[in-house]
Amino acid sequence: MDLFVLAIFIATGTYLLNAKEQRKRIVLLGSHLAHYQIEKLMEALTDGYLRALGESTDERRDQIWRLLGTTELQLAEQFNRFAADFARVSEADARVSRLPVAFPFADKLLPALTFDMRQALAIHARGIAHVVQNTGHLSAKDRAYMMTAELFLMQHTCHWFCKSKAIATARMLARHQTPHEQLVASVSPETRKAYLALIQGG
């Protein structure tokens, strides 16, 4: 019975400490995002891609692609500024645990098993800009697919920072029916290489 009570106390304490740390991270990320319209632009872009792909005529589809070009540029510019803004956060506040589940003070107790959120956002900023510039000369459809993957992977990273990798992956599956592995496979090769090196500690 005593062991059972002790286990309850430990579980409760762990939960409360995790919740406190996660609130701090959510506030930190949110305070930086509040200066931008990144989420709104993401929604407009992904909805626009679906609308363009659903059009039956090339003329109407091309018209929507052209309109979305402005939104893509705005998103790339704002995310680049956001990443530069977040880069001023202290290293201690930017460390993210690579452990699949949240563990209190994991970023401090196991620093070797962490990555830097500032570097992650810089990778995502470059990835978004890469797709907007279309350096790979992709078709509009393939660009839309790759940009969506870049945005969803970035969103996964933000959820990972605020909660944990397991929760971030579960949210991607619930909201977009997309496994984390598929997102990684669908971004540009440049993003994939840099991202995997960062989260795997390479």
C-alpha positions as CSV (number, residue, x, y, z in Angstrom):
1,M,0.0,0.0,0.0
2,D,2.8,2.3,0.9
3,L,4.5,1.7,-2.5
4,F,1.2,2.3,-4.2
5,V,0.8,5.7,-2.4
6,L,4.5,6.6,-3.2
7,A,3.9,5.7,-6.9
8,I,0.8,8.0,-7.0
9,F,2.9,10.9,-5.4
10,I,5.7,10.4,-7.9
11,A,3.3,10.2,-10.9
12,T,1.4,13.3,-9.7
13,G,4.6,15.2,-9.1
14,T,6.0,14.3,-12.5
15,Y,2.7,15.4,-14.2
16,L,2.7,18.7,-12.4
17,L,6.3,19.4,-13.2
18,N,5.8,18.5,-16.8
19,A,2.7,20.8,-17.0
20,K,4.7,23.7,-15.5
21,E,7.5,23.3,-18.0
22,Q,5.2,22.9,-20.9
23,R,3.2,26.0,-20.0
24,K,6.5,27.9,-19.9
25,R,7.4,26.7,-23.4
26,I,4.0,27.4,-24.8
27,V,4.1,31.0,-23.4
28,L,7.7,31.5,-24.8
29,L,6.8,30.3,-28.3
30,G,3.5,32.0,-28.3
31,S,5.0,35.4,-27.3
32,H,7.2,35.3,-30.4
33,L,4.5,34.0,-32.8
34,A,2.1,36.7,-31.6
35,H,4.0,39.3,-33.7
36,Y,3.3,37.4,-36.9
37,Q,0.4,36.0,-39.0
38,I,2.1,32.7,-39.7
39,E,-0.7,30.4,-38.6
40,K,-3.3,32.4,-40.6
41,L,-1.0,32.4,-43.7
42,M,-0.5,28.6,-43.3
43,E,-4.2,28.0,-43.2
44,A,-4.8,30.2,-46.2
45,L,-2.1,28.5,-48.2
46,T,-3.0,24.9,-47.4
47,D,-6.7,25.6,-48.1
48,G,-5.7,27.4,-51.3
49,Y,-3.7,24.4,-52.5
50,L,-6.6,22.1,-52.0
51,R,-8.9,24.5,-53.9
52,A,-6.4,24.7,-56.8
53,L,-6.0,21.0,-57.0
54,G,-9.8,20.6,-57.0
55,E,-10.4,22.9,-60.0
56,S,-11.5,21.2,-63.2
57,T,-10.0,23.7,-65.6
58,D,-6.3,24.7,-66.1
59,E,-7.2,28.4,-66.4
60,R,-8.9,28.5,-63.0
61,R,-6.2,26.4,-61.4
62,D,-3.5,28.7,-62.8
63,Q,-5.3,31.7,-61.5
64,I,-5.4,30.3,-58.0
65,W,-1.7,29.3,-58.2
66,R,-0.8,32.9,-59.1
67,L,-2.8,34.3,-56.2
68,L,-1.2,31.8,-53.8
69,G,2.3,33.0,-54.8
70,T,1.8,36.2,-52.8
71,T,0.7,34.3,-49.8
72,E,3.8,32.0,-50.1
73,L,6.1,35.0,-50.2
74,Q,4.5,36.6,-47.2
75,L,4.7,33.4,-45.2
76,A,8.4,32.8,-46.1
77,E,9.2,36.4,-45.2
78,Q,7.3,36.3,-41.9
79,F,8.7,32.9,-40.9
80,N,12.2,34.0,-41.6
81,R,11.8,37.0,-39.3
82,F,10.2,34.8,-36.7
83,A,13.1,32.4,-36.8
84,A,15.6,35.3,-36.5
85,D,13.6,36.7,-33.6
86,F,13.5,33.4,-31.8
87,A,17.3,33.0,-32.3
88,R,17.7,35.6,-29.5
89,V,16.2,33.2,-27.0
90,S,18.8,31.8,-24.5
91,E,20.2,28.4,-25.2
92,A,18.9,27.0,-21.9
93,D,15.3,28.0,-22.9
94,A,15.7,26.6,-26.5
95,R,16.8,23.1,-25.7
96,V,14.3,20.3,-26.7
97,S,14.5,16.8,-25.3
98,R,14.8,14.0,-27.9
99,L,13.1,11.6,-25.6
100,P,9.8,10.5,-27.0
101,V,7.8,11.4,-23.9
102,A,8.0,14.4,-21.6
103,F,10.3,14.1,-18.5
104,P,10.8,16.9,-16.0
105,F,14.1,18.7,-16.5
106,A,15.2,16.2,-19.2
107,D,16.8,19.1,-21.2
108,K,19.0,19.9,-18.1
109,L,19.6,16.4,-16.8
110,L,20.4,14.9,-20.2
111,P,21.7,17.7,-22.3
112,A,23.3,15.2,-24.8
113,L,19.8,14.0,-25.6
114,T,18.5,17.5,-26.7
115,F,18.5,19.7,-29.8
116,D,18.3,23.4,-30.2
117,M,14.9,24.8,-31.2
118,R,16.6,27.9,-32.6
119,Q,18.5,25.8,-35.1
120,A,15.3,23.8,-35.9
121,L,13.4,27.0,-36.8
122,A,16.3,28.2,-38.9
123,I,16.1,24.9,-40.9
124,H,12.4,25.2,-41.4
125,A,12.8,28.9,-42.5
126,R,15.3,27.8,-45.1
127,G,13.1,24.9,-46.2
128,I,10.1,27.2,-46.7
129,A,12.1,29.7,-48.6
130,H,13.6,26.9,-50.8
131,V,10.2,25.8,-51.9
132,V,8.9,29.3,-52.5
133,Q,12.0,30.1,-54.7
134,N,11.4,26.7,-56.5
135,T,15.0,26.1,-56.9
136,G,14.1,22.5,-57.8
137,H,11.9,23.6,-60.7
138,L,9.0,21.6,-59.5
139,S,5.5,21.7,-61.0
140,A,2.9,23.7,-59.1
141,K,1.3,20.5,-57.8
142,D,4.6,19.1,-56.6
143,R,5.5,22.4,-55.0
144,A,2.2,22.5,-53.2
145,Y,2.8,19.0,-51.9
146,M,6.4,19.8,-50.7
147,M,5.4,23.1,-49.1
148,T,2.6,21.4,-47.2
149,A,5.1,18.9,-45.9
150,E,7.5,21.6,-44.9
151,L,4.8,23.5,-43.0
152,F,3.5,20.4,-41.3
153,L,7.0,19.3,-40.2
154,M,7.6,22.8,-38.8
155,Q,4.3,22.5,-37.0
156,H,5.4,19.1,-35.6
157,T,8.6,20.7,-34.3
158,C,6.6,23.5,-32.5
159,H,4.4,20.9,-30.9
160,W,7.5,18.9,-29.9
161,F,9.0,21.9,-28.3
162,C,5.9,22.7,-26.3
163,K,4.9,19.2,-25.4
164,S,6.9,16.1,-26.6
165,K,7.7,14.2,-29.7
166,A,5.0,11.6,-29.0
167,I,2.3,14.2,-28.6
168,A,3.5,16.1,-31.7
169,T,3.3,13.0,-33.8
170,A,-0.1,12.0,-32.4
171,R,-1.4,15.5,-33.3
172,M,-0.1,15.2,-36.8
173,L,-1.9,11.8,-37.2
174,A,-5.1,13.2,-35.7
175,R,-5.3,16.4,-37.6
176,H,-3.6,15.5,-41.0
177,Q,-3.5,11.7,-41.0
178,T,0.2,12.0,-41.7
179,P,2.9,10.0,-39.9
180,H,6.1,11.9,-38.9
181,E,8.2,9.7,-41.1
182,Q,6.1,10.6,-44.1
183,L,6.5,14.3,-43.4
184,V,10.3,13.9,-43.2
185,A,10.3,11.9,-46.5
186,S,8.2,14.6,-48.3
187,V,10.2,17.7,-47.5
188,S,13.1,18.9,-49.7
189,P,16.3,16.8,-49.5
190,E,18.1,19.9,-48.0
191,T,15.5,20.2,-45.2
192,R,15.5,16.4,-44.6
193,K,19.3,16.2,-44.3
194,A,19.6,19.2,-41.9
195,Y,16.6,18.2,-39.9
196,L,17.6,14.6,-39.3
197,A,21.2,15.6,-38.4
198,L,19.8,18.0,-35.8
199,I,17.2,15.7,-34.1
200,Q,19.5,12.7,-34.3
201,G,22.4,14.5,-32.9
202,G,24.6,14.1,-36.0
